[in-house]
Amino acid sequence: MKIKERIRGYLPVVIDIETGGFNEKTDAMLEICAIIIGINDDGIFYPKDPQHFHIEPFKGANLESAALKFNGIDVYNPLRMAVTEKQALNEIFQSVHAEMKNEVCTRAILVGHNAFFDLGFLRAATERGKLKSPFHQFSTIDTVSLSALYYGETVLAKAMRVANIEWNDASAHSALYDTQKTAELFCQIFNAQSYN
C-alpha cells in the first residue's frame, strides 16, 4: 500500500511547536520539530527521521513569561543554536515537498496533539516568511481526538501511559520529544485499525 492510498492523497507529517504564548500572530515560535510518516509494504505506518530546529523570535515578537516557564526555554541561550523561522520552515517544507513528490501525494496534512494550535503558528510563520506551505490550510489529524476515541484520554502524557508507550515527564514540552511521542501514538493507533 502507498501512503497516498491511505489518507486521500495526503502525506501525514507530525508537527510540534513550542511558543512564547498562545497568539500565533504576536507570540514567538521558539522550537519546531517535524516527522514525516512513512508506510511499509505491509501497510504499517512508521515515523521517519525528525527535523528539529530552535527558532529565534521574530522581530517584535511577544514572549509571555508563563509560557517560557511552562516550556523551560531560555530564549537567549547561545547553545540553542537558533535559526530564523524562515530558515527552519524552508528546510522542513523542502523535505515535505520532496516526500510528496516521491509518494505522489497532493498535500501534506499536519498531525499534532491539539493540531489547530500548531497549524495556527505554522500558518502565521509561513505568512511572515512569504513561503509556500505544502500543508493543507485547515484540515489536520488531531491525536487528541484519536486518543479520546482509542484510550479515553486527551492529555498526551495520560494517553501514552494507557497506550503503553514509554513517556518521560521530564522530557515533555520539548518539540523534539513531543513530536517523536506523538508520531509513535499516531502510528500505533493507525496500525491498530483495520483498513479496507
C-alpha positions as CSV (number, residue, x, y, z in Angstrom):
1,M,0.0,0.0,0.0
2,K,1.1,3.5,-0.8
3,I,0.7,6.3,1.7
4,K,-1.3,8.3,-0.8
5,E,-3.9,5.5,-0.9
6,R,-4.4,5.6,2.9
7,I,-5.4,9.2,3.6
8,R,-7.0,10.5,0.3
9,G,-3.7,11.6,-1.2
10,Y,-2.3,13.3,1.8
11,L,1.1,12.9,3.4
12,P,0.9,12.8,7.2
13,V,3.6,14.9,8.9
14,V,3.7,15.2,12.7
15,I,4.5,18.7,13.9
16,D,5.0,20.1,17.4
17,I,5.8,23.8,18.0
18,E,6.9,25.3,21.3
19,T,6.0,29.0,21.6
20,G,6.2,32.2,23.7
21,G,2.5,32.4,24.2
22,F,-0.9,31.4,22.7
23,N,-1.3,34.1,20.0
24,E,0.1,32.9,16.7
25,K,0.1,36.5,15.3
26,T,2.0,38.2,18.1
27,D,3.8,35.5,20.1
28,A,7.1,33.9,19.1
29,M,7.7,30.4,17.7
30,L,10.6,29.1,19.7
31,E,11.1,25.5,18.6
32,I,9.7,23.2,15.9
33,C,10.0,19.6,15.0
34,A,8.6,17.7,12.0
35,I,8.4,14.0,11.4
36,I,7.2,12.6,8.1
37,I,5.2,9.4,8.5
38,G,6.0,6.5,6.1
39,I,4.2,3.3,5.3
40,N,5.9,0.0,4.5
41,D,4.8,-2.7,2.0
42,D,2.6,-4.4,4.7
43,G,0.7,-1.1,5.2
44,I,2.4,-0.4,8.6
45,F,2.9,3.3,9.5
46,Y,6.2,4.3,10.9
47,P,7.9,7.6,11.8
48,K,10.8,8.8,9.6
49,D,13.8,10.9,10.9
50,P,12.9,14.1,12.7
51,Q,13.8,17.6,11.5
52,H,14.3,19.8,14.6
53,F,15.1,23.5,15.0
54,H,15.4,26.0,17.8
55,I,13.9,29.3,16.5
56,E,14.9,32.9,17.0
57,P,11.9,35.1,18.0
58,F,10.8,37.2,15.0
59,K,11.3,40.9,15.3
60,G,8.8,42.4,17.8
61,A,7.6,39.0,18.9
62,N,5.9,38.8,22.3
63,L,7.3,36.4,24.9
64,E,5.0,35.5,27.8
65,S,6.9,34.7,31.0
66,A,4.3,32.0,31.9
67,A,4.8,30.2,28.5
68,L,8.6,30.3,29.0
69,K,8.3,28.9,32.5
70,F,6.0,26.1,31.2
71,N,8.3,25.0,28.3
72,G,11.5,25.8,30.1
73,I,13.1,27.5,27.1
74,D,15.9,30.0,27.7
75,V,15.3,32.1,24.6
76,Y,18.7,33.9,24.7
77,N,20.9,30.9,25.5
78,P,23.5,30.8,22.6
79,L,23.7,27.0,23.0
80,R,20.2,26.8,21.4
81,M,21.9,27.5,18.0
82,A,18.6,29.1,17.0
83,V,17.8,29.9,13.3
84,T,15.1,32.1,11.8
85,E,11.6,30.9,11.3
86,K,12.1,31.2,7.6
87,Q,15.2,29.0,7.5
88,A,13.6,26.3,9.7
89,L,10.3,26.3,7.7
90,N,12.2,26.4,4.4
91,E,14.1,23.2,5.3
92,I,11.1,21.4,6.6
93,F,9.0,22.4,3.6
94,Q,11.7,21.3,1.1
95,S,11.8,17.8,2.8
96,V,8.0,17.6,2.8
97,H,7.7,18.7,-0.9
98,A,10.3,16.1,-1.8
99,E,8.5,13.3,0.0
100,M,5.1,14.4,-1.5
101,K,6.7,14.2,-5.0
102,N,8.2,10.8,-4.2
103,E,4.9,9.4,-2.8
104,V,2.7,11.2,-5.4
105,C,0.7,13.0,-2.7
106,T,-1.3,16.1,-3.3
107,R,-0.8,17.9,0.0
108,A,0.7,17.3,3.4
109,I,-1.6,17.1,6.4
110,L,-0.5,18.2,9.8
111,V,-0.7,15.6,12.6
112,G,-0.5,17.0,16.1
113,H,-1.7,16.9,19.6
114,N,-4.0,20.0,19.7
115,A,-3.2,20.3,16.0
116,F,-5.1,23.6,15.5
117,F,-2.6,25.3,17.7
118,D,0.5,24.1,15.7
119,L,-1.3,24.8,12.4
120,G,-2.0,28.3,13.5
121,F,1.6,29.1,14.4
122,L,2.8,27.3,11.2
123,R,0.5,29.4,9.0
124,A,1.4,32.7,10.7
125,A,5.2,32.0,10.4
126,T,4.6,30.9,6.8
127,E,2.9,34.2,6.0
128,R,5.6,36.2,7.8
129,G,8.3,34.4,5.7
130,K,6.3,34.7,2.5
131,L,6.7,31.0,2.0
132,K,4.5,28.4,0.1
133,S,3.3,25.8,2.5
134,P,2.8,22.2,1.5
135,F,0.3,21.7,4.3
136,H,-3.5,21.8,4.0
137,Q,-4.7,25.2,5.2
138,F,-7.3,23.9,7.6
139,S,-7.5,20.1,7.7
140,T,-5.5,18.3,10.4
141,I,-5.3,14.9,12.1
142,D,-5.5,15.6,15.8
143,T,-4.2,12.9,18.2
144,V,-6.3,14.5,21.0
145,S,-9.5,13.1,19.2
146,L,-7.8,9.8,18.3
147,S,-6.6,9.4,21.9
148,A,-10.1,10.1,23.3
149,L,-11.6,7.5,20.9
150,Y,-8.9,4.8,21.5
151,Y,-7.7,5.3,25.0
152,G,-10.3,7.5,26.8
153,E,-7.7,10.2,27.4
154,T,-7.0,13.6,25.8
155,V,-3.8,14.6,27.7
156,L,-0.8,13.4,25.8
157,A,1.1,12.0,28.9
158,K,-2.0,10.1,30.1
159,A,-2.8,8.8,26.6
160,M,0.8,7.5,26.3
161,R,0.5,5.6,29.6
162,V,-2.8,4.0,28.6
163,A,-1.3,3.1,25.2
164,N,1.7,1.6,26.9
165,I,4.1,3.9,25.1
166,E,7.2,5.0,27.2
167,W,6.8,8.5,28.5
168,N,9.2,10.7,30.5
169,D,7.6,13.8,32.1
170,A,11.0,15.5,32.4
171,S,11.5,15.4,28.6
172,A,8.0,16.7,27.8
173,H,7.4,20.1,26.3
174,S,10.5,19.8,24.0
175,A,9.3,19.9,20.4
176,L,11.6,17.0,19.5
177,Y,10.4,14.7,22.3
178,D,6.7,15.6,21.9
179,T,6.8,15.1,18.1
180,Q,8.6,11.7,18.5
181,K,6.0,10.6,21.0
182,T,3.0,12.0,19.0
183,A,4.3,10.2,15.9
184,E,4.5,6.9,17.9
185,L,1.0,7.4,19.2
186,F,-0.4,8.2,15.7
187,C,1.3,5.1,14.2
188,Q,0.1,2.9,16.9
189,I,-3.5,4.0,16.6
190,F,-3.5,3.8,12.8
191,N,-1.7,0.4,12.7
192,A,-4.3,-1.0,15.1
193,Q,-7.2,0.0,12.8
194,S,-8.0,-2.4,10.0
195,Y,-8.4,-0.7,6.7
196,N,-10.1,-1.9,3.5
